[in-house]
Amino acid sequence: MAEDCSSDFLGRPAKDHGIIPFAARRLDHQHLQPTAAVSNSDPKYFTWLRQRIAPYHFALKQPCWDHEKMEYKVDGNGNLALEPRPININDRILAALVQHHGWLYKLTNECFRDHMESRETWYFQGDGRQDSAETLVMIDIDCQKSRGLGSKEGAGRFAAHLKKAFFSDLYFEPSTNCNGMHGYIVLHKLGVSARDVNGQLRTFEKWLKQEARRVRADIEDVEIKGTCPVFEYKNGKLVKVTAGTNAKLPRGDIRATTHLDITDLSKFVPVDELVPVVRKCSVGSSSASWCPKAITPNDLADMPRLRDLAITLGLPKEQCSGRVAVTIEDMAVFLLLLRFFTRNMNDNETLPWARFEGLWTALKKEGDIERAFNPKRFAAIRNHLSSLVVDGELLLDWEDETYSAGRACKWQASEKLMQMIEEEKEERMSSTETELVILDEYPRPRPSWQPQRDQKEQLRRLMSRVEAIFEERHRLAA
């Protein structure tokens, strides 16, 4: 006699969800209708989706403007490069909700219909509001991306593995470029805040990555998309809005997909992996520090303290071009990595920005941090720290701020900054009041050939002046 294997799967199948009491639930059971009986262009389905995604944070795939070149970006074939662009940016949402300035766009039924019929591609973020019982989450299985790894068949096999071994009702569909797979889960938040939901999803993402490595999946990466925007309040007033991550809206009907309680995610715990001893890099390579395991869980546990230090030091006044902005989180990640690199300098004592980019990007891919690396933000933070003097001491030690082809600048955190990084907030506040000064002139990277160029320019100006004097005298003599 065949055995009932439903107990082997975590979560609850959608067909059983209606008979399980769920006090926080505020919606009817229209999602329990069989997929074949409901059209994905049904307005009721659009309402069901709308009730599980963020109301103001969504994006449309469209041509991307290059603010430096003042033209639209193009790909290698000369076609317009399409990227998901937010319709309501964070500042606009904050101004509308707090100051009641302007208005906010919302997804209409026409937007959903255009997406379902592939005329447009819309992206959502999760619903982090605590009065919303559920949020939609996407499992993004990538292939043939920046590293050119994986295959379409491998993505399909890994999706089938997850469905067979863990989530019996999981709905999958091909990704936009048809090289990967997108899976969708309905997560019951049980009143958990958006920040904590995102934390659980990051842990779940780490487990997915480990599972992909365990079964040797032929894919490039697997990520969780559709995390929730975070609304921060101070004294009952909304003071900050932080976006979540974009995920492509499903093109099919997903109401019968797997439903999980957020408590179920605690069962997907990544195991601790052996961390190799970090070697010092050779003169020609810094790739050893690109491994995300170089930053240990104990290091990541210092992030709250580093955020406090970032608030103390302040944000750069230097404006980045385009939409790039520096946040407290960027400063905290920069301090985290600077501490590691100061302890593990290259043999030639240089600190290339590529080391920051490599390790920062690796941590982002592992889900340890949320903010992606940006060279403009990196330069702004580095220059800001270089301009600061705390209690009469510089925060960055510059041995050589010049660079040339194949040779980076020589700099690191000063003893004062390292001391501040290690101090608890209470220790800094209980000590003598910190005196912070911002210098107008401070060390910053410059090309090694700049002095010669300046000398040539001065000589050219001198010769021009001499020639002008000679011509004036010749004219007067005539």
VEXTORVO-372469 format. One line per 5 residues: number of its first residue (from 1); their letters; for each residue x, y, z of N, C-alpha, C. Coordinates in steps of 0.1 Angstrom, whole numbers. Example, Ala and Ser with C-alpha at 12.3 -4.5 7.8 and 13.67 -1.06 7.14 Angstrom:
# VEXTORVO-372469
1	AS	132/-57/78/123/-45/78/132/-33/78; 128/-22/71/137/-11/71/129/0/79
***
This chain:
# VEXTORVO-372469
1	MAEDC	8/-12/0/0/0/0/9/12/0; 5/22/-8/13/34/-9/13/42/4; 24/47/8/25/55/20/22/70/17; 17/77/26/14/91/25/27/98/28; 33/105/18/46/111/20/45/126/23
6	SSDFL	33/131/25/31/145/27/39/151/39; 41/142/49/48/147/61/63/149/58; 68/144/47/82/146/44/85/160/39; 75/168/36/77/181/30/74/192/41; 83/202/41/81/213/50/71/223/44
11	GRPAK	64/230/53/54/239/49/40/232/47; 30/239/42/17/234/40/13/235/25; 9/224/19/3/225/5/-8/235/5; -10/242/-6/-20/253/-7/-34/246/-5; -36/234/-10/-49/228/-10/-53/225/5
16	DHGII	-43/224/14/-47/221/28/-47/233/37; -43/244/31/-41/256/39/-55/261/45; -65/259/37/-78/264/42/-84/258/54; -80/246/58/-86/240/70/-77/241/82; -66/249/80/-57/251/92/-60/264/98
21	PFAAR	-63/265/111/-66/278/117/-54/288/115; -56/300/112/-46/310/111/-51/323/115; -49/327/127/-56/339/133/-53/351/126; -40/353/121/-36/365/115/-41/367/101; -47/357/96/-51/357/82/-63/367/80
26	RLDHQ	-62/376/70/-73/385/68/-79/384/54; -75/374/46/-79/372/33/-88/360/31; -96/359/21/-104/347/18/-95/336/12; -101/325/8/-94/314/3/-95/313/-12; -96/324/-19/-97/324/-34/-84/318/-40
31	HLQPT	-73/319/-32/-60/313/-38/-60/298/-38; -70/292/-32/-71/277/-32/-77/271/-44; -82/280/-53/-88/275/-65/-77/268/-74; -81/257/-81/-71/250/-89/-66/259/-100; -53/258/-103/-47/267/-112/-53/266/-126
36	AAVSN	-57/255/-130/-63/253/-144/-76/260/-145; -83/262/-134/-97/268/-134/-97/283/-134; -85/289/-132/-84/304/-130/-74/309/-140; -78/320/-147/-70/326/-157/-60/336/-149; -48/337/-154/-38/346/-148/-41/360/-152
41	SDPKY	-51/363/-160/-55/376/-163/-68/380/-156; -72/372/-146/-84/375/-138/-81/386/-128; -89/397/-128/-86/408/-119/-86/403/-104; -93/392/-101/-92/387/-87/-78/382/-84; -72/377/-94/-58/372/-92/-49/384/-90
46	FTWLR	-51/395/-97/-43/407/-96/-44/413/-81; -57/412/-76/-59/417/-63/-52/408/-53; -52/395/-55/-45/385/-46/-30/388/-46; -24/391/-58/-10/395/-58/-7/408/-51; -16/418/-54/-14/431/-48/-14/431/-33
51	QRIAP	-21/421/-27/-22/420/-13/-10/414/-6; 0/409/-14/11/402/-9/24/409/-14; 24/420/-20/36/428/-24/35/442/-19; 47/448/-18/47/462/-13/39/471/-22; 32/480/-16/23/489/-24/30/500/-32
56	YHFAL	42/504/-28/48/516/-34/62/512/-40; 68/501/-36/81/497/-41/79/487/-52; 80/491/-64/80/482/-76/87/489/-87; 91/481/-97/100/486/-108/95/481/-121; 99/488/-132/96/484/-145/109/483/-153
61	KQPCW	110/472/-161/122/470/-169/122/480/-181; 132/489/-182/131/499/-192/146/504/-195; 147/511/-206/161/516/-209/167/524/-197; 180/523/-196/187/529/-184/195/541/-189; 194/552/-183/201/564/-187/215/565/-180
66	DHEKM	225/567/-188/239/569/-184/241/584/-180; 242/587/-167/243/601/-163/257/607/-167; 267/599/-169/280/604/-172/281/607/-187; 276/598/-195/277/600/-210/265/607/-215; 255/609/-206/242/617/-210/236/610/-222
71	EYKVD	235/597/-222/228/589/-232/223/576/-226; 214/569/-234/210/556/-229/221/546/-231; 221/536/-221/231/526/-221/227/516/-232; 237/510/-239/235/500/-249/243/487/-246; 238/476/-251/246/463/-248/256/461/-259
76	GNGNL	263/450/-259/273/447/-269/268/446/-283; 255/444/-285/249/443/-299/244/457/-303; 246/467/-295/240/480/-299/226/482/-295; 220/473/-289/206/474/-284/205/482/-271; 194/488/-268/192/495/-256/193/485/-244
81	ALEPR	201/488/-234/202/479/-222/190/482/-213; 182/471/-210/170/473/-202/173/468/-188; 169/476/-178/172/473/-164/159/477/-156; 156/470/-145/145/474/-137/148/487/-130; 139/497/-132/141/510/-126/129/513/-117
86	PININ	131/518/-105/120/520/-95/111/531/-100; 98/529/-98/88/539/-102/87/550/-91; 87/546/-78/87/555/-67/100/553/-59; 109/563/-59/122/561/-52/119/564/-37; 129/560/-29/127/561/-14/124/575/-9
91	DRILA	131/585/-15/129/599/-10/115/603/-14; 110/599/-25/97/603/-29/86/597/-20; 88/584/-16/79/578/-7/79/584/6; 91/587/11/92/594/24/85/608/24; 88/615/14/82/629/13/66/628/12
96	ALVQH	61/618/5/47/617/3/40/612/16; 46/603/23/40/598/35/42/607/47; 53/614/48/56/623/60/51/637/57; 55/643/46/53/657/43/40/659/34; 35/648/29/23/648/21/26/657/8
101	HGWLY	39/655/3/43/662/-9/42/652/-21; 35/656/-31/35/648/-43/25/636/-42; 27/627/-50/18/615/-50/27/603/-53; 21/591/-51/28/578/-53/20/570/-63; 28/564/-73/22/555/-83/19/541/-76
106	KLTNE	9/535/-81/6/521/-77/4/512/-90; 6/499/-88/4/490/-99/-11/489/-102; -15/491/-115/-29/489/-119/-31/476/-125; -44/472/-127/-47/460/-134/-41/459/-148; -40/471/-154/-34/471/-168/-20/468/-167
111	CFRDH	-12/472/-157/2/468/-155/3/453/-154; -5/447/-145/-5/433/-143/-8/426/-156; -18/431/-163/-22/424/-176/-11/425/-186; -4/436/-188/7/438/-197/18/429/-193; 21/427/-180/31/418/-176/28/403/-179
116	MESRE	16/399/-176/11/385/-178/12/382/-193; 10/392/-202/10/389/-216/24/393/-222; 34/395/-214/48/397/-218/50/410/-226; 41/419/-225/43/432/-232/53/441/-224; 53/439/-211/62/446/-202/66/437/-191
121	TWYFQ	77/441/-184/82/433/-173/82/441/-161; 74/437/-151/73/444/-138/80/436/-127; 85/444/-117/91/437/-106/85/442/-93; 85/433/-83/78/436/-70/89/435/-59; 85/440/-47/92/438/-35/82/433/-24
126	GDGRQ	87/426/-14/78/420/-4/70/430/4; 59/425/10/50/433/18/55/432/32; 62/442/38/67/442/51/58/447/62; 46/452/58/37/458/68/32/447/77; 32/451/90/29/440/100/14/437/100
131	DSAET	6/446/95/-8/442/94/-12/434/82; -1/431/73/-3/422/62/2/408/66; -7/398/65/-4/385/70/7/378/62; 7/380/49/16/372/40/24/381/31; 35/376/26/43/383/16/48/373/6
136	LVMID	50/377/-6/55/369/-17/70/369/-18; 76/357/-20/91/356/-20/94/348/-33; 105/352/-39/110/345/-51/123/339/-49; 125/326/-54/138/319/-54/143/321/-69; 154/328/-70/160/331/-83/172/322/-86
141	IDCQK	170/313/-95/181/304/-99/188/309/-112; 200/314/-111/207/321/-122/216/311/-129; 217/313/-142/227/307/-151/232/316/-161; 244/314/-166/250/322/-177/249/337/-174; 252/341/-162/253/356/-158/267/361/-160
146	SRGLG	272/369/-150/284/375/-152/296/366/-153; 295/354/-146/306/344/-147/304/334/-158; 293/334/-165/290/324/-175/289/310/-171; 285/307/-159/284/294/-154/270/288/-154; 269/275/-154/256/269/-153/249/267/-167
151	SKEGA	238/260/-167/230/258/-179/215/258/-176; 207/260/-186/193/260/-185/188/247/-180; 194/236/-184/190/223/-180/193/221/-165; 205/226/-161/209/226/-147/200/233/-138; 195/245/-142/186/253/-134/173/245/-133
156	GRFAA	168/238/-143/156/230/-143/157/219/-133; 169/212/-133/171/201/-124/172/205/-110; 178/216/-107/179/221/-93/165/225/-88; 157/231/-97/143/235/-93/135/222/-90; 137/212/-98/130/199/-96/134/193/-83
161	HLKKA	147/194/-80/152/189/-67/146/195/-55; 145/208/-55/138/216/-44/124/212/-43; 117/210/-54/103/206/-54/101/192/-49; 109/183/-53/108/169/-49/112/167/-35; 123/173/-30/128/170/-17/123/179/-6
166	FFSDL	118/191/-9/114/200/2/101/206/0; 97/211/-11/85/219/-13/77/213/-24; 67/204/-20/60/196/-30/52/204/-40; 47/216/-36/38/224/-44/44/236/-50; 58/237/-49/65/249/-53/63/252/-68
171	YFEPS	59/264/-71/56/268/-85/69/274/-91; 73/269/-103/85/275/-110/81/279/-124; 88/289/-129/86/293/-143/100/298/-148; 102/297/-161/115/302/-167/117/317/-163; 130/321/-162/134/335/-159/132/343/-172
176	TNCNG	134/356/-171/132/365/-182/140/361/-194; 152/358/-192/161/354/-204/160/339/-207; 152/332/-200/150/317/-202/162/309/-199; 172/314/-193/184/306/-189/183/301/-174; 175/307/-166/173/303/-152/159/300/-149
181	MHGYI	156/299/-136/143/295/-131/139/304/-120; 126/308/-119/121/316/-108/110/307/-101; 112/306/-87/102/299/-79/96/309/-70; 83/306/-66/76/315/-58/70/308/-45; 72/315/-34/67/310/-21/58/321/-15
186	VLHKL	47/317/-9/39/326/0/44/324/14; 49/335/20/54/334/34/44/340/43; 40/333/54/31/338/64/40/344/75; 40/357/77/49/364/86/46/363/101; 34/360/104/30/358/118/33/371/127
191	GVSAR	32/382/121/34/395/128/48/399/129; 58/392/123/72/395/124/75/408/116; 84/417/121/87/429/114/94/427/101; 94/437/92/101/435/79/115/433/80; 122/439/89/137/437/91/140/423/95
196	DVNGQ	132/417/104/134/403/109/130/393/98; 120/397/90/116/388/79/128/387/69; 134/399/66/146/399/57/157/391/63; 159/392/76/170/384/82/168/369/80; 156/365/82/153/351/80/154/346/66
201	LRTFE	151/355/57/152/352/42/167/351/38; 175/360/44/190/359/42/196/346/46; 191/341/58/196/328/63/191/317/54; 178/318/49/173/308/40/181/308/27; 185/320/22/193/321/10/206/314/11
206	KWLKQ	213/315/23/225/308/25/223/293/25; 212/289/30/209/274/30/207/270/15; 200/277/7/198/274/-7/212/273/-14; 221/282/-11/234/282/-18/242/269/-14; 241/266/-1/248/254/4/241/241/-2
211	EARRV	228/241/-3/222/230/-9/226/228/-24; 227/239/-31/231/239/-45/246/233/-46; 254/237/-37/268/231/-37/268/217/-33; 259/213/-23/259/199/-19/255/190/-30; 245/194/-38/240/185/-49/248/188/-62
216	RADIE	258/197/-61/266/200/-73/257/205/-85; 248/214/-81/239/219/-92/246/226/-102; 242/224/-115/249/231/-126/242/245/-128; 245/253/-119/239/267/-119/250/277/-115; 248/290/-118/258/300/-114/255/305/-100
221	DVEIK	242/306/-96/239/312/-83/225/309/-80; 221/310/-67/207/310/-63/205/320/-52; 195/329/-54/193/340/-45/178/341/-41; 176/348/-30/162/351/-26/160/366/-30; 149/368/-38/145/381/-43/131/384/-37
226	GTCPV	128/397/-37/115/401/-32/115/404/-17; 127/408/-11/127/411/3/119/424/6; 116/426/18/106/437/22/113/450/23; 107/461/19/112/474/23/111/476/38; 120/484/44/120/487/58/117/501/61
231	FEYKN	107/504/69/103/517/73/107/520/87; 116/529/89/122/532/102/115/544/109; 111/542/121/104/553/129/112/557/141; 111/570/144/118/575/156/108/584/163; 105/581/175/95/588/183/81/589/176
236	GKLVK	78/578/170/65/576/163/65/583/149; 76/588/145/76/595/132/84/587/122; 79/586/110/87/579/99/99/588/95; 111/582/96/123/590/93/131/584/82; 129/572/78/138/566/68/130/555/61
241	VTAGT	132/553/48/127/543/40/138/536/33; 140/523/34/150/515/28/143/504/19; 146/504/6/140/495/-3/145/481/-1; 136/471/-4/140/457/-5/147/454/-18; 146/441/-22/152/437/-35/141/434/-44
246	NAKLP	143/437/-57/133/435/-68/133/421/-72; 121/416/-75/119/402/-80/108/404/-91; 110/396/-102/101/396/-113/87/391/-109; 77/398/-112/63/393/-109/61/380/-117; 54/370/-111/51/358/-119/42/361/-131
251	RGDIR	44/353/-141/36/354/-153/25/344/-153; 26/334/-144/16/324/-143/8/326/-130; -2/317/-128/-10/317/-116/-3/309/-105; 1/316/-94/9/309/-84/1/307/-71; -12/309/-71/-20/307/-59/-19/294/-52
256	ATTHL	-16/284/-60/-15/270/-54/-1/266/-51; 9/276/-50/22/273/-47/24/270/-32; 36/266/-28/39/263/-14/37/275/-5; 30/273/6/29/283/17/37/279/29; 45/288/34/53/285/46/51/295/57
261	DITDL	50/291/69/51/300/80/66/304/82; 68/316/87/81/321/89/89/312/99; 82/306/108/88/296/117/94/284/110; 88/281/98/93/270/91/107/272/85; 110/285/83/123/289/77/135/285/87
266	SKFVP	131/285/100/142/282/110/147/267/108; 140/259/100/144/245/98/155/245/87; 156/256/79/166/256/69/178/264/73; 187/257/81/198/264/88/211/260/80; 218/269/75/231/266/68/241/261/79
271	VDELV	249/251/75/259/245/84/271/254/83; 279/254/94/291/261/94/301/254/86; 308/261/77/318/256/68/332/259/73; 341/250/70/355/253/75/360/265/68; 366/274/76/371/286/71/386/285/69
276	PVVRK	392/286/57/406/284/55/414/296/62; 426/293/66/435/303/71/437/313/61; 435/326/64/437/336/54/452/339/52; 458/337/41/472/339/38/474/354/34; 486/358/36/489/371/30/490/370/15
281	CSVGS	485/380/8/485/380/-6/499/383/-12; 502/377/-23/514/381/-30/514/395/-36; 525/399/-41/526/412/-46/516/414/-58; 515/403/-66/507/404/-78/493/400/-77; 489/396/-65/475/391/-64/469/393/-50
286	SSASW	456/396/-50/449/398/-37/437/390/-37; 437/379/-45/424/371/-46/421/364/-34; 431/361/-25/428/353/-13/417/360/-4; 418/373/-4/408/380/5/395/382/-2; 392/377/-14/379/378/-20/370/367/-15
291	CPKAI	375/357/-8/366/347/-3/357/353/8; 344/351/8/335/357/18/338/351/32; 344/339/32/347/333/45/358/339/52; 365/349/45/376/356/52/370/365/63; 357/369/61/350/377/71/341/366/79
296	TPNDL	345/365/92/338/354/100/325/359/106; 317/350/111/305/354/118/307/364/129; 318/362/136/321/371/147/324/385/142; 330/386/130/332/399/124/319/406/120; 310/398/114/297/403/110/288/407/122
301	ADMPR	291/401/134/284/404/146/287/418/151; 298/424/146/302/437/149/295/448/142; 287/444/132/280/454/123/272/465/131; 264/461/141/257/471/149/266/482/155; 278/477/160/288/486/166/294/495/155
306	LRDLA	296/490/143/302/497/132/292/508/127; 279/504/128/269/514/124/269/526/133; 270/523/146/271/534/156/283/543/153; 295/537/150/307/544/147/305/553/134; 298/547/124/295/554/112/287/566/115
311	ITLGL	277/565/124/269/577/127/277/587/134; 287/583/143/296/593/149/304/600/139; 310/593/129/319/599/120/311/607/109; 298/604/107/291/612/98/292/607/83; 284/612/75/284/608/61/292/618/53
316	PKEQC	298/614/41/306/623/33/297/634/28; 303/646/27/296/658/21/298/658/6; 308/650/2/311/649/-12/300/642/-20; 294/649/-30/283/643/-37/287/634/-48; 281/622/-49/284/613/-59/275/616/-71
321	SGRVA	280/613/-83/272/616/-95/261/606/-97; 250/610/-104/239/602/-107/231/599/-95; 225/587/-93/217/584/-82/224/578/-70; 237/577/-71/245/571/-61/245/579/-48; 242/573/-37/242/579/-24/249/570/-14
326	VTIED	256/576/-4/263/569/7/253/569/19; 252/557/24/244/555/36/252/550/48; 246/550/60/253/545/72/257/531/70; 249/523/63/252/509/60/265/508/52; 266/516/42/278/516/33/291/519/42
331	MAVFL	290/529/51/301/533/59/305/521/68; 294/514/74/297/503/83/304/492/76; 300/488/64/306/478/56/321/482/52; 323/495/49/336/499/45/345/498/58; 341/501/69/349/500/82/352/485/85
336	LLLRF	342/477/82/344/462/84/355/457/76; 355/460/63/365/455/54/378/462/56; 378/475/59/391/482/62/398/476/73; 391/472/84/397/465/95/404/452/91; 397/445/82/403/432/78/415/435/69
341	FTRNM	414/444/60/426/447/51/438/453/58; 435/461/68/446/466/76/453/455/84; 446/445/88/452/434/95/459/424/85; 455/424/72/460/415/62/465/423/50; 475/431/52/480/440/41/487/431/30
346	NDNET	487/436/18/496/430/8/510/431/12; 519/422/6/533/423/9/540/436/6; 535/442/-5/541/455/-9/533/467/-2; 525/464/8/518/474/16/508/483/8; 504/479/-4/494/486/-11/480/481/-8
351	LPWAR	470/489/-10/457/485/-8/448/489/-20; 447/481/-30/440/484/-42/425/484/-39; 418/493/-46/403/493/-44/397/480/-49; 404/473/-58/399/460/-63/397/450/-52; 405/451/-41/403/442/-30/390/444/-23
356	FEGLW	387/457/-21/374/461/-15/363/456/-24; 364/458/-37/353/454/-46/351/439/-46; 362/431/-46/361/417/-46/354/411/-34; 359/415/-22/353/410/-10/339/415/-7; 337/428/-10/324/434/-8/314/427/-17
361	TALKK	317/424/-29/308/417/-39/305/403/-34; 316/396/-29/314/382/-24/305/382/-12; 306/391/-3/297/392/9/283/394/4; 281/403/-6/268/406/-11/262/393/-17; 269/386/-25/264/374/-31/261/363/-21
366	EGDIE	268/363/-9/265/353/1/253/358/10; 249/370/8/237/375/16/241/380/29; 254/382/32/258/387/45/256/402/46; 256/410/35/253/424/35/243/427/24; 236/438/25/225/441/15/230/451/5
371	RAFNP	239/459/7/243/470/-2/254/465/-11; 252/468/-24/262/464/-34/274/474/-35; 285/469/-40/297/478/-41/295/488/-52; 300/500/-50/299/510/-60/312/518/-59; 320/520/-69/333/527/-68/331/541/-64
376	KRFAA	320/548/-68/318/562/-64/316/563/-49; 308/554/-44/306/554/-29/319/551/-22; 326/541/-27/339/538/-21/348/550/-20; 350/557/-31/359/569/-32/354/580/-22; 341/582/-22/335/592/-13/338/589/2
381	IRNHL	336/576/6/338/572/20/353/573/23; 362/568/14/376/569/17/381/583/18; 377/592/9/381/606/10/375/613/23; 363/609/27/357/614/39/366/610/51; 369/598/53/377/593/64/391/600/63
386	SSLVV	396/602/51/410/608/50/409/623/55; 398/629/54/397/643/58/394/645/73; 391/634/80/388/635/94/400/635/104; 399/643/114/409/643/124/401/642/137; 404/631/145/397/629/158/406/630/169
391	DGELL	404/639/178/412/641/190/427/643/185; 428/651/174/441/654/170/449/644/162; 442/632/159/448/621/151/440/618/139; 448/615/128/442/612/115/436/598/116; 426/595/108/420/582/107/426/573/97
396	LDWED	432/578/87/439/570/77/454/573/76; 462/563/75/476/565/74/480/563/59; 485/574/53/489/573/39/504/573/38; 510/562/34/524/561/31/528/566/18; 519/564/8/521/569/-6/508/570/-13
401	ETYSA	503/582/-15/490/584/-22/490/584/-37; 502/581/-43/503/581/-57/501/567/-62; 496/566/-74/494/553/-81/499/554/-95; 502/542/-101/506/542/-115/501/529/-121; 503/526/-133/499/514/-140/505/502/-132
406	GRACK	497/493/-127/501/481/-120/505/483/-105; 504/495/-100/508/498/-86/497/507/-80; 491/503/-68/481/510/-61/487/519/-50; 479/527/-44/483/535/-33/486/527/-21; 494/533/-12/497/526/1/490/533/12
411	WQASE	480/527/18/472/533/28/466/523/37; 462/526/49/455/517/58/448/525/69; 441/518/77/435/525/89/446/529/99; 444/540/105/454/544/115/451/537/128; 460/538/138/458/532/151/446/538/158
416	KLMQM	444/551/156/432/557/162/419/551/156; 418/549/143/406/544/137/404/529/142; 415/522/142/414/508/146/409/507/161; 414/516/169/409/517/183/394/520/184; 390/529/175/376/533/175/367/522/170
421	IEEEK	372/514/161/364/503/155/362/492/166; 372/490/174/372/480/185/364/484/197; 362/497/199/356/502/211/341/500/210; 335/497/221/320/497/222/315/512/222; 303/513/218/297/527/218/297/533/231
426	EERMS	295/526/242/295/531/255/308/536/259; 319/529/255/332/532/258/336/546/251; 332/547/239/335/560/232/327/571/238; 315/569/243/307/580/248/311/583/262; 316/573/270/320/575/284/334/582/285
431	STETE	342/581/274/355/587/274/354/602/272; 365/609/272/364/623/270/357/626/257; 350/638/256/343/641/245/351/641/232; 347/634/222/354/633/210/354/646/202; 366/651/198/368/663/190/370/659/176
436	LVILD	361/662/167/362/658/153/363/671/144; 374/671/136/377/682/127/377/676/113; 371/684/103/372/680/89/382/690/82; 392/684/76/402/692/69/397/695/55; 401/707/51/398/711/37/408/705/27
441	EYPRP	421/704/32/431/697/23/435/684/30; 435/673/23/438/660/29/443/651/18; 451/641/22/456/631/12/445/624/4; 447/622/-8/438/614/-17/446/609/-28; 441/598/-35/449/592/-46/451/602/-57
446	RPSWQ	463/601/-62/467/610/-74/477/602/-83; 477/604/-96/486/596/-104/500/600/-102; 509/591/-102/524/594/-100/530/603/-110; 523/604/-121/529/613/-132/523/627/-130; 515/630/-120/509/643/-119/519/654/-116
451	PQRDQ	529/652/-108/539/662/-106/547/666/-119; 551/656/-127/557/659/-139/548/667/-148; 535/663/-148/526/670/-157/524/685/-152; 524/687/-139/523/700/-134/535/709/-137; 547/703/-136/559/710/-140/559/714/-154
456	KEQLR	555/705/-163/554/708/-177/544/719/-180; 533/719/-173/523/730/-175/529/743/-170; 536/743/-159/542/756/-154/553/761/-163; 561/752/-169/571/756/-178/565/761/-191; 554/755/-196/547/760/-208/542/774/-206
461	RLMSR	536/776/-194/531/790/-191/542/800/-190; 554/796/-184/565/805/-183/570/809/-197; 572/799/-206/577/801/-219/567/810/-227; 554/808/-225/544/817/-231/546/831/-227; 548/833/-214/550/846/-208/562/853/-214
466	VEAIF	573/845/-214/586/851/-220/584/855/-234; 577/846/-242/575/849/-256/567/862/-258; 557/864/-249/548/876/-249/557/888/-246; 566/887/-236/574/899/-233/583/902/-244; 589/892/-250/599/894/-261/591/901/-273
471	EERHR	579/897/-276/572/903/-287/568/917/-284; 565/920/-271/561/934/-268/573/943/-269; 585/938/-264/597/946/-266/601/949/-280; 599/938/-288/602/940/-303/593/950/-309; 580/950/-305/571/960/-311/574/974/-306
476	LAA	578/976/-294/582/989/-289/594/995/-296; 604/985/-298/617/989/-304/614/993/-319; 604/988/-325/601/991/-339/595/1005/-340
***
